[in-house]
Amino acid sequence: MYSSTKRDWYSAPGSCSDCSCGRCSGSMEKDAGLQSTVGPWMRPCRYCNTVVERRLLREEGKRRQDFTRQEFLQEVWKWKNEKGEEIYHQLRRLGASLDWSRACFTMDPVFSRAVTEAFVRLCDSGLIYRSEGLVHWSCALESAISDIEVDSKELSGQTMLSVPGYENKVEFGTMLTFAYPIEGHDGEVAVSTTRPETMLGDVAIAVHPDDPRYQAVHAKQCRHPFTDRLLPIITDSTVDMELGTGAVKVTPAHDHTDFLLSQRHSLPRLTVIGGDGTMTHLCGQWLKGVKRFDARQLIVDALVERKLFRGKKNHTMTLPICSRSGDIIEPLLKKQWFVRCDGMAKRAIQAVEGGQLKIIPQFYTKTWKNWLSNISDWCISRQLWWGHQVPAYQVELPNSTDKQEEQWVWGRSEDEARQRAAVKYGVKPEAIILTQDPDVLDTWFSSGLFPFAMLGWPEQTTDLQRFYPNSILETGSDLIFFWVARMVMLGKELTGQLPFKQVLLHSLVRDKHGRKMSKSLGNVIDPLDFIHGVSLERLHKKVKEGNLDPREQLVAMEAQKKDFPKGIPQCGTDALRFALCSQKMQGEDISLSTSQVLSCRNFCNKMWQTFRFTQGVLHGNTSPVRTLEETAPLNSMDRWICSRLYSTVVQCEQAFEAYELHAVTSALYSFWVHSLCDVYMEYLKPVLVQQDEGVVQTDTEHSGRSRQLAGSVLYHCVSTSLALLSPFMPFITEELWQRLQPFRHGDAAHTSLCLQLYPCSSQLAHWHFPEVERDFLLVREVIRVARSLRAQCGMTKEKPAMWAVCSPSQAQVLLLFGSAVWTLSRISNLHIYCPHKADNLLSVHSTPPPKGSLIGVVDHTCQLHLHVQNGMNSNKQILQLSQRRDKLVPKLEEILCRVRSPDYLTKVPSHVRQQTDKKMSALQQELKTIEDQLSVLQETQTRE
């Protein structure tokens, strides 16, 4: 569906294997948003290294290091060729309106050339540099990893966790205290740590200068019990006097805070844990080569033996975990390539503050500024083999020595790098030996170039000139820093333009329990399983075929058994799309459940039922459907449904403009189910008499002109609604729209619904009757109360007479919609009585309703009296209402008690609070109605 607005969409890069329902939610949001688009929606596919490593370890028992680099790359390409199309298959099954001609893999030659160009330009401008720094290190992968690949696990105390490479679980969540003896003094300084294995790398002890406990030991030294090294006692105002003993062991090579402290105090940095997770030679022969967490216990035992151990206690802490390997992150000091970010970050902040870049929802702008204001330089090198190899070369000059400092050059090719080295060092090119850096670039570096690299940059291609900068980026809120900010910084730096004008951030999709979707938890759902359905046995098989270790497999399968005891029923693409788009994407996280998707599948069934009814009506008409412009509704109900459609289109336009897709889906569902089906079609049914084989003809009481007009109104309401729903439910809407085309006036101008212009309110301006919609609010409430009265006295087929005691203005409305009230309330007649009768209302009765009628309250000026032939004792009615009230009051009090508790807002999840608020409102409304009814009945008894 298209309008005349240019809007280019693109989304977060995905791995070249598959996507989950959490990832496809953003895809559906973009697809629905394309109703106002003539630009492309583009989605990159990036590389994934860990999947292959895990597969090789599971199937062959081999690690990456057991292969040559070329052998490993062949394995990755083999896997990519086998699995690389799965995500595209999923997106096609989801009906994604992608520009498939621009499918882009970040390892494609054209894209790789752009990555090399970006690296060289940033190096030339001094924004990329090589330095030694502390990085997030995965010992299992033997590589630095990006910030986004670090998960935080909150521990409330002692916790035993499985760690890759260890047979037994490892203890975390405890604080150990041990003492360092003061050199030349009888005293000691006790320090606390959660990582005793790092104490071999301690180079100092820091205390707060104002801490009275340590005033006497400033500038003294402690003797390390295992290395015999002297550790100076230094003072620093950043030390937290309340944490542990108030004295801090300083390990610059293994802690980010200590690294900064070492820079301020010019302290040495000793690496005591190697890249493979074993202790280095600096620890001594007794620990060299021992795995870090095995060394932890050996060190504690040695401290106990030397009587330096001072105790252990539970400690609340946050444990950094590698999302790719499940390993515990080890901060390590490594020589890496870094991007200097401060200047680019300032421009990114200015872009938002100046209005050139808009972030939706707006509350993320504060987060944007805070993070970019405190940004660190970005480590972009990874010790992996699959990816874009760093286009930098170490230079070996004639007569160079091993002790000489590293010398590096970079270039778009080795030949260019050689020429650069020759100029830089003043030697002949052929005398230089170049060795390319074996590391690869962070995947987010290449992904950060996507907005312009996929359009042909650095060449000034037609696509680049036409589609860059893009209009909008839609992605998950968890990627605001790691991808969005980097695209903005790199785009502005390399092209001189922001890569997009707007950023739309959607919330994370979680499972029905509110947990983040994780393969190890067994709650990651393939969208195709929702579409086609899947058995529990098949879900278990997928877990076994995945990359989880046996222990994680058992946990995942047990979770699947609990959440999907009978598997997942077949729901179809349209139901899944509509369910995802019905969630509020801006704000708090989304909890997705099977029941929500099933509810949308029921809506699809409702659409089919509506179509069949419409088809029957149109088959019974002798003349073709009038055009939208020619269809002018005459009676009140036709005018009401037409105006409701107009108002719905206006709601959709406003919600689309604000990117509130859940508001669009809510408006469309409400119109189709509650207005079109529950009211207008139910009103039409008695008017139309169903004949053989679904052919519907009109009752003799209604004119042919009214029949034809009702058919045209119904056709355009259904046809326009299908067009409105098309971005969300492309398959069912296309099918039903095609089946409606034979009834269209003249030849069909379009071969497909998706090629039509999206409906706009200006097309329906002649259908806007605001006073009719306003009046129908009263009618709807009268119908609701009337149905409630019928239910109270157990009526099913009977059609009693009903009196409405109301004001003259209300009487006028009820007279106007009289036939609708009769039909939808299932009454034989509607008598209107006005205590203050208006002379111009001839149809108003002069006598009040009969005594003994069942009474219902619409509002303070309108009451309904349902006349029951066999009579209804008012005392009995009062008794029934009182009993009902007595059941509802305790329920309401229980909810109010929960809501008024002090920690309700902080401890109860928002989705639970919303459900509670709905229950509370419904109970309060029902109790109010009962009280009003009792009041009227008691007043009636008093008068009698």
N, C-alpha and C positions, 0 to 999 in steps of 0.2 A: 504494500500500500504506500502510496507516495503523495506528498504535497510539493509545493514549489520551493520549500526551504532546503538549502544545502546544509547537510549535516553529515560529517564523516565520523564513523564510530570505529574504535578498535579496543581490544580487550587484552587482558593479561596473557602472557605467554604460557603455554602449557607444555608439559613433557610430551614426548612423541609416543606415549603409550595410551593412556586413557584418562577420562575425567570422571569425577564423582558428581553427585547431585549438588554438593556444595559449590563446585566450580561451574556447573551448568546453570545455576541460578542467575549468575551474571550474564551468561550467554542469552538466556531467555529475556532478561531485562533489556539487553541491547536489541534483541530481535523485535520485541514489542515496540521499543522506541523508534524503530525504523519507519513507523507510520508517517514520520515527517522528514523523510530523508531522500536525497537524490545522490548522495555520496556513498562510497563503499564502506562496508563493515569489514575490517581486516583483523585477522587473529594469527599471531605467530606461533610456530611450534619450535620449542627449544630442546636442547639435548639433555639426556639423563644418564649419568655415569654410574650411580649407585646400584640401580636395578640390575645391571649386567654383572657388577661385582658380586652382589648377593647371589645371583643365579649360579655363577661359576663356583662360588664357595659351597652352595647347597648341592649342586649336581656333580661337581668334579672334585670338591674338596680343595680347590686352588684359590689363592689370593691373586690380586692383580700383579703383585711383585713376582709371582711364579711364571709370568709370561714376559716375553719381550714387548716393548711398546707397540711394535707393528702387529704382533700376534693379538694383543689385547684390542687394538683398534679394529682388527678384522672381526673379532667377536662382537664388538659394539655395533659395527655396520650391519653385521648379520642380524642382530636383534632388531636394529632400527628398521631394516627392510621387512622383517617379519611382523613387527608390532606397530610400526610407525604410522600406519593408516587407521589404527583403531580409533583414535580420537576424532579423526575426520568422519569415520563411519558413525560414531555416536552423534556428532553434530548434525550430520545429514538426517539421521533418524529423528533427531529433535526438531527438524524443520528449520534449522538456522539459515537465515538469509545472508550467508557469507558471499563475498566476491571470491569464488573458488579459483578464478584465474590468477589471483594474487596470493595464493597459498604460499607461505614463506617459512622455510626451515632455516634457523639461524646458522647452520653449518653449510648452507648452500654457497657456492663459489662467489656469487655476486655479493651476498651479505658478508661473507668472510673478508672480502676486499674492503668493504666499508669499515669493518672492525679494525683491520690493520691501519687503514687511513686515519681513523680516529685516534688510535694509540700513537701513531707517529706525530700527528699534529699536536696532541696534548703534550707529548714529550718535548717537542720543539718549543712550545710556549712555556715550558717549565712547570706545567700543571701535573705531569706524571714524573715521579722521581723514585729512585731506589734507596731504601734505607732499612736499618734494623729496627724492628718494632715488635710490640707484643700483639699476637694475633690469637683468634679462636682456633684451637687445633683439635682435630679429631684423630686420636691415636689409632683408631680402627681403620680410618681411611688414609692415615699418614698424610694429611693435607690440612691446610688452613681452610676454613669455611666462612661463608658470609654471615652477617648478623641475622638474616632472616632464617637461616638454617639452624639457629640456636633456639631450642624450646626451653622454657623455664618450668621446672617442677617444684611446687611448693611442698616443703616438708615441715610438719609440726613438731617433730622429735625423731627419736631413733627409728630408722627405716632401713630394712634390708632390701636391696635392689639387685636385679640381674644386670651384669655389665658384660658386653661382648669380650670374649677372650678369657673369661673366668668361669670355672666350673661351679663354684659356690657363690652365693649372693654376698654383696659387699655392704658394710654398714655405713650409713650416712645419717645426718641429722643429730650429730653429737659434737659437743665442744670439749676438747681435751686441753688440760692445763699442765705445763711442765716448767721447770725452773732452769735458768741460766745462772751459774755462779759468777759473782762479780770478782774480777781479777784484782788480787791484792787486798781483798776485803772479805770479811766473814759472811756478808749478806748475799742475797740472790735477787733476781728479778724474774717473777713468774709471768709467763705469757700464755695466751689461750689461742687455739687454732682448731679449725675443722679439718685441716689437711696436714697432719703431722709429717707426712712423707716429704713435704717441701722444706722442712726445717734444715735439711742439709744444704739448702741454698740461701739460708739466712746470712745477711751481711751487716745487719744492725738491729738495734732495738729502739723503737720510737715511743716517746711519752709526751703527754701534753705539757707545755711549759708551766701551766698553772696548777698542775696536779700536785697537791701537797705531799702525797705518798712518795714521790720520786724526786723531790727537790735536792736531796742530798747526793743523788747518784748522777746528776747531769754531767756529761762529758767523761764519765768513767767507762770502763770496758768490761765486757763479759767474755768468758772463755767458752768456746763451743765444745761440748763434751765429746764429739766424735771426730771433728776435723782439727781440733786444737787452734782454730782460727779465733782471733780477737774481734769481738763485735762491739763497735762504739754505741753508747747510749746517746741518742740524739733527741732533740725536742722539736715538735711540729704541732702547730695549732689545729691541724686536721684530725688529730687522734681523738677518738671518742673515749672520754674518761669513764663512761658508764658501761662500755662493752667489755666483757671479760674482766681481766685484771686491770685494764687501763693502760697496760703496756703491750705494744704491738711488735711482733716479729716482722722484719722487713725482708721480703723475698722478691726483689725486683724482676727476676726473670720468669716468675710464675704467678704474678698478681698485678692487675691493672693499676690499682691504687698505689701499690708499692713501687711500681715502675715510675709513676709520676713523682713519687716521693724521692726516688733515687736521682731523678733529674734535678730536683731542687737542692739535694745535699751531696751531689757528685759521688754517689755510691757505686761500687762495682756490681756487675750482674752475672750471677753464676747459674748456668743451666744444669740442673741436676736430674731432669727428666727428659729423655730423648723423644724424638718424633714417633718412635714405635711404642712409647709408653713404658719403657724400661729405664731404670736408674743409670746414670752416666758414670764415667770413671771418677768424676769429682767426688762421688760419694764414698769412694774407697772400695777395696776388693770385696768386702763382705756384702755389699749391696749392688755392685756393678752387674748389670744385666737382669736384675730382679724386677719383675713387673711392679708398677707403682703402688697398687693397692695391696700386694703381698708385702712390699717393703714397709707399708704403713704399720702393719702389726709387728714386724721385726724391730722397727724403730721404737714403738711403744714398749715392747719387751725389754729393749736395751735401756730405755729411760727408767723403767721400773728397777732393773738390775743395778743401775747407778744411783738409785734412790732420788731421782730427779722428777719422777712422775707425781703430779699433784691432784689428779682426779679427772673424772669425766662426768658430763651431765647432758641431758637432752637440750637440743638447741634448734629453734625455728630458723630455717634457712631456705634459700632458693638455689636449686641445683641446676646448672646449665647442661643441657643434653643435646647432642647432635641429632637433629630430626631425621637425618639420612641413615645413620648407622646405629642410633640408640646408645652411643658411647658417651661417657662423661667428658665434657669439654675440658681441655687442659690449656690454660694460657701459656704460650711458649714464645720465646724471643727468636725471631727469624728475620733474615734479610728478604724483603719483599718489595714489590712495586706498589706504590701508593698514589692516589689521586689527591691533589691539594684541593680541598673543598670550600675553604672559607669565603673566597671571593665569589664563586659560583652560587654558594648558599645565600649570600646577601642579595644577589640579583633575583633569586627565586623568592625570597621574602618580599622584596620590593614589587615583584610582579603581582603577588596576591594583594598586598596593601594598596597598590596603585590601581587595582581593578582590571588589569590586563588578563589575569588568570582568576577564574572563579572556582572555588571548591564547594561542592555540595555533598553533604549538609554543611552549613556554614560553620558549625561549632568546631570542625576540624581545622579551621584557619588558625586558631590559637595553638593547637597541637603542632601544626606545620611550622609556625614561627618559633615555638619553644625548641623543637628538635633541631631545626636548621641553625638556630642561634648558638647551639652548643655542639655543632657537628664536629666530628673528628675526621682526620684524613682517612680515606677509604682504601683498604688493602684489596687489590684486584688480582693478585696472583694466587693460583691454586696448584698444589702439588699433585695434579692428576694428569692423565694422559689423553682423555677424551675432551675435546674443546678447542678453542682457538689458541694455538701455541703463541706465547708471548713473542712478538716480532722484535725482540731485542737480542743482541749478541755480545757475549763476553769476548773481549779483545786480548789476544796474546801477541805481544810485540817481540821483535828480535831482541835477544839478550835480556828478556824479562825474567824475574826471579819469582819463586813461590810466595815470598813474603810481601811481594808488591800488592798494593791495594787493587781491588777489583776495578776493571775498566770496561765500560759498556758503551755501545752505540745501538742505534735502532734504524730501521729502514723498511720500506715497502717490500723489499726483497733483499736477499743476501748480497747481491751485487751492489745495491744502493748503500747498504750498511757498510760494505767494504770501502766504497768510495768516501763515505763520511768518516770512517776511521782513518783513512789515509790522510785526509785533510786535517782532521783533528789532531793527529799525533805526528804529522809530518814525515810519514814513511811511505814507501811504495806499496800499492795495493797488494801485489803478489807476495809481499813479505809478511803479510798479516794473516794470522790464524783466527778464524771466527768460530765460536761455538754458540749455537742458539740456545737460549734459556729453555730448559725442558718443561717449565711450568706452563700452565694454560691460564687464560683470563677468566675471572669470575663470570659466571653465566649472566649475572645482572649487569655486567658491563656491556655485553653484546645486546641484551634485552633493552638496555637504556637507550640504545641507538635506533630502536625499531621504528619509531614514527617517520624517520626520514631515510634510514638505510633500506627499508623494504621498498621504497619508492625510487631507488636507483642512486641515491647519494653515494659518492660525491659528484657524480655526473648530474648535470642539470637536465634531467629527463622531463618528458611531457607530464608524466604522472607526478613528479616532484613539484613541478610548477603549478599543476592543477589542484593537487590534494594536500599540499603542505603550505602552511600549518593546517593540521586537522581541526575539527570543530570540538570534539568531545572525546575524552577517555573515560571508559567505565571499567572499574575494577574493584576488587575487594578492599575494604578499609584497612586490612592488615598489610597491604602493600604500599601504603601512602609514602613511607620513607624509602623503602628498599628498592622500589621501582619507579613510582611516580616522581618523587623528588629528583631522582637521578636522571630521569628522562628530561625533566625541566632544566636541570643544570647542564646536561650534555647538549641538549637541543639548542639552548640559548648560546652556549659557548661555541659550538661547531657550525651552526647555521645563522646565528644572529637573530633568530626568532624563537618564540615559545613554540613548543610542538603542538599545543592545543590551547583552546580558549577556556574550556571547562573541564573539570574533573568530577565525575559522579562516582561516589564511593558507596558500594552496597555492603550490608552487614554480613557477618559470617553465618553460614547455614550450619546448624548443629542438629544432633539427633533429637528425638522426642524428650529425652532426659536432660537436654541442655548441654550435652557433652560435645566437644569438638570432634569432628569426624576423623577417625584414625583407623588404619588397617589393623593395628595391634588390638584395638578394642572391638573389632568386628562390626563397626557401625558405619563403615563406608559403603554407600549404595551406588552401584552402577545405574545410571539413569535408564539404561535399556532393560534392567530388571523391573523397574516400575512400568515401563512401556509394554513389555511382553509378558511379564509375570515370571516368577522363578520359584522353584521348590526349595525347601530347607536343605535338602540333600545337595542340590546344585550350589547353594551358597557355601556350604561346607567344602565342596570340591574346589571352589574358587580360592578359598583360604589356603587349602593344601597346595594349590598350584602356584601360590604367590611366593613372596620372599621372606615371610616371617619364619623365625626359628620355631622349633617344635613347641616350646613353652608358650610362646605368643599365640601359636595356632590354637592351642587348647582354650586359652582365654577368649580368643575371638569367636570360636565356634560355640562356646557356652553362651556368649552374649547374643549371638545370632539365634540360638535356640530359645532364649528368653524373649527377645524382641520380635522374632518372626517364627513362631512355633509352627505355623502352617505355610511358611514361605511368604512371598509377596504376590498378591493377586494381580492379574493383568489389568492395567488402568488406561493404557494408551498414551500417545504423545501429547494430545491436546489437554488431557486431564493433568498431566505432570507439568506442562508449561503453565497452565492457568493456576495451579496450586502454588508454584514458585513465584509467579508474578503477583499473586494475591497477598504475599507476605510484605510487611512493611520493610523495604530494603534500606531505608535511611534511619539509622538510630541503633537500637539494641539488636543483639544477635537473634537469629531466626531458629526456631525449633520446628523441624519438619517431621511429620509422622505419616504413616501409611493411611490413616483415617482421613487426613486432609486431602490426599490425592484421590481417595475413593469418593469423597464428597464431590470433588470436581468431575469424577467419572459419572456420578449421578446427574450432574448438571448437563453433561453431554447427552445422556439419555433423555433429559427434559427437552433439550433442543430438538432431538429427533421427533419426540411426541408433538412438539409445537409445529414442526414442519408438516407432519402428517395431517394435523388438523387444518392448517393453512391450505395445504394441497386439496383437501376435501372441499373447503369453502370455495376455492378458485375453480375447481372442476364444476361446481354447481352454477357458476356465473356464465351468462350467455355472451357477454361482451368482454373484450380484453381489459386488462388492468389499466387504469388511467396513469399518466405520468405523474411524477411527484409534484410538479408545478401545477398540474390540473386538479390534483386531489385537494379539495377544500372540505373539511369535515363539517357536518351540519348539526348532528345532535350532540348532547352534552358529553356522552361517553366517548364518542369519536374525537371530540375536541380535547377531552382530557388526555387520552392516550397519545394523541399527536403532540400535545404540549409536553407531556412527560418525556417523550422521545427527544424533543428539542432541548429540554433541560438536561437530559442525560448527555447529549452531545456537548453542551456547554461545560458540564462537569468534566467530561473527558478532556476537552481542550485545555481547561485550567490545570488539571492534574498532569497532563503530558508536559505542559510548559514547566511545571515544577518538578518533573521527573518522579512524581508520586504514582507509580504504576499500580500500587495496591488500591489507590483511590479510583483509578480507572476501572479496574476489574470489579471493585465493589459496586460502582455505579451501574456497570453493564449487567452484572448478576442481579442486582436489585430490580432493574427495569424489566429484564426478561422474565424472572421468576415471580416477583411480587406485583408488578404492574401488568405486564402483558399476559402472563399465564393465570395468576391467581385472581386477577380482577377482570381484565378486558375479555379474555377468551371465555371465562366462566359466565360473564354477562352475555356473550354472544351465543353460547350453546343452546339455551332455551329458545332463542330467536330463530335458530337454524334447526331443521329437522333432518336427522341423518338417515340416508336411504341405503340401498344395497351397495355393497362393495366400496363403501367410503364416500359415495357421492353425496354431497350436502346441498340441500335445497332450502328455500326460505319458507317460513310459515306464511300462511295466507293473510295474516294480520299486518304484514309489513310490506311496504311498497317495493317494487323492483328497483327503484332508484336508490333506496336505502340499502338494499342488498348489495348492489354493485359498489356503492360507496364504501360499505363496511369491508367488502373484499379488497378494494384498493388500499384502504387504510391498513388492514391487516398485512397485506403483501408488503407495503413499504416499511411498516414497522419491523417485520421479520427480515426483509432484505437489508435494510439499513443497519439493523442490529448485527447481522452476520458480518457486514463490512466493518463495523466497529470492533467486533470480536476477532477479526481475521488476524491481526498481528499476534494475538495471544494463542489462538486455536486455529492454525492455518488449514488443517486437514478437514475437519468436520465442517468448517464454514465454507470451504471451497466446494465440498460435496453437496451441501444443502443449497448453496447459492446457484450452482449449476442446474440443480433440479427445479429451481424456481424460474429459470430463464424462459421456458416455453410459455409462461403466463405473462411475460413482459410485453409491453406495448411496442410493436414494431420489431425490427431485427435487433438482436443483441449487439451492442456496440463493442463489447469486450469479450475476449475469449476466456479470461480468467479473472477471478475476484481480486487477486493480488496485483493486477495491473490497473485497477480502478483508483481514482483519487479517493483519499480517505474522507469520509463524511465530515462536513463542517456545518456550524450552526447557521451560517448565512444562507445555506441551501434550504433550511427549514424555518426560516424567519416567519413565513406565513402560517406556521403551525404553532406559534407561541401565543398561549392564552393563559397568562399568569393568574387571572382572577378565577378561572376554572380550576386550576391546580389548587389554589388556596381554598376554594369552596369544597373541593373533594376531600380535604383533610377531615372535615366534619362528617362527610358521608362515610368515610372509611372507619371512623371511630364508632359511628352508629351501627355499621355492619358488624364490627367486632363485638360490641356490647350485645347486639341482638343474637349473635351466634352463641355468646356466653350464656344468655338467658335460655336459649333452646337446650343447651347442654345441661344446664342446671335441672331442668325438668325432664331430661331423658328423651327429648324428641329426636327422631331420626327422619321419618318420612312425612310427618304431619307438617302442615303449613298454616299456622295460626295467624290471626290478625294481630296487628301491632299498632299501638298508639305512640306518637311522639309528642310529648309536652315540651314546648320550646318557645323561643322568642320569635317574633315576626321575621327577622333576618335569617334565622336558622330555618324557619318554615319555608322561606323562599328557595333556599338551597335544596332542601329535601324534596320539594315539589319538582325542581328542575331535574334532579337525579332520581325521581321516583321509581322508574322501571329498574334501575340498577339496584336500589335498596331492596325492592321486592325480590328480585332474582337472587342477589348475593346473600341476603339475609334469610332466604327460603321462607317467606311469609306470603300469606294469601292477599293481604291488603295493608296499606300504610295509611293510617288515620292521623292527621296532624291537628293538634289542639294547642291554641295559643291563649294563655290566661289573659294576655293583653293583645287581643286580636287586632290585626291591621285590616282596614276596610278593603284594601286592594287585593287581599288574598282570598279569593272566592272559594278555593278548595279546602279551606281550613274549617274543621268541625267546630260547632258551637257548644258541643257537649263534651265534658271531660271523659277520660277513659273509664271503663267499667271497674267496679270494685272487685278486689280479689285477683287482679292481674299481677303477673310477675314483674317486678320493677328492677330496672337497671339504670345506673347513672352514667351519662355521657360526659357532662360537665356541670358546672353550677347552674346553668340555665336550661339544660336539656336532659330529660328523663325519658326512658322507654318503658312502656307498659305492654307486656306480652299477654294477650288474652288466651287463657287456656280453657278449652271447652269444658273439661271435667272439674275445673276450679282448682285453686291451689291455696291452701291455708297459709295466711301470712305468718302465723306462729311457726308453722313447719319451715317456711322459708327462712325466718329469723334463726331458727335452730340450726338449719343447714349452714347458713353463713357464719354463725357463731362457732360452730364446730370447725369449719374450715379456718377461721381466724385463729382459733386456739392451736391448730397444728402449725400455722405459719409463723406465729410470734416467736416461739422458741428457736426456730431456724434462723430468723432474722437476728435475734439476740446473740446467738452463737457466732454468726458472721461478724456482727458489730464488735463483739468481744475480741475477736482475732484482729480486726482492723485497727482497733484502738490500742493494741499492745505497743509498747515503746519501740521495739525493734522490728515492727512490721515492715516499714519502708526499706530498711537496710538488709534484712535477712530473707524476705520473701521475693522470689524472682518476679520480674515485671509481668510476664505472661500469666503467672498465677494470680497476681493482683488484678489484672484486667478481667480474668474469669470471675474472680470474687466480686468485683464491682458490678459486673453484669447480673450476677445472682442476687446481689443486694438490691439493685435497682428494680429488678423484676418483682422481688418479694415486697418491697415498699410500695410499688404501684398496685399490686394485687390487694395488699392490705388496705390501701387508701380507698380502692373501689369497694371493697367489702364494707368498710366503715361508712362510706357514702350511702350504700344500699341499705344498711341497717338503720341509718339515720332517717332515710325516707320512709322505710317501713314502719318505724316507731312513730314518726309523725302522723302517718296515715292511720295507725291504730288509735292514736290520741284523738284525731278528728272524728273517727268513727264512734 
